[in-house]
Amino acid sequence: MKSFIDLLDEANAEIKTITVKELELIINQPGVTIIDVQSKDIISKSGMIPNAIHANRGFLEFYADQRENNPFRIKEIDSSKKIIIYCGAGGQGALATKTLQDMGFSDVSNLQGGSEAWIKAGNKLV
């Protein structure tokens, strides 16, 4: 049986990461989608990185399935865009990044350290 740590290690070995500094440089560029995969409760208490959209990790596969007839589809989760995933510290983000990668998204990265790293670097959540 695999532990959470095993799954996290496997995901991190297969995904790309992006640093806060790298995100700061591209955050306002067209063609970049930033996705917060934390729960609504956490987001309502702390906020999100500016320009981010919310897609709870538990429903990510439903939201990312871009079939026209999918009623759960979030159009902004577009495989032609650069996608940055984040959570609070990086674990959920890594697993979510691996999920999108497994679904065929090629330009998807996890924000190293998540929103904690974003705040620690002096940035704000909105």
Buried (B, 14 or more C-beta within 10 A) or exposed (E): EEEEEEBBEBBBEEBEBBBBEBBEEEBEEEEBBBBBBBBEEBBEEBBBBEEBBBBBBEEBBBBBBBEEEEEEBBEEBBBEBBBBBBBBBBBBBBBBBBBBBEBEBEBBBBBBBBBBBBBEEEBEBE
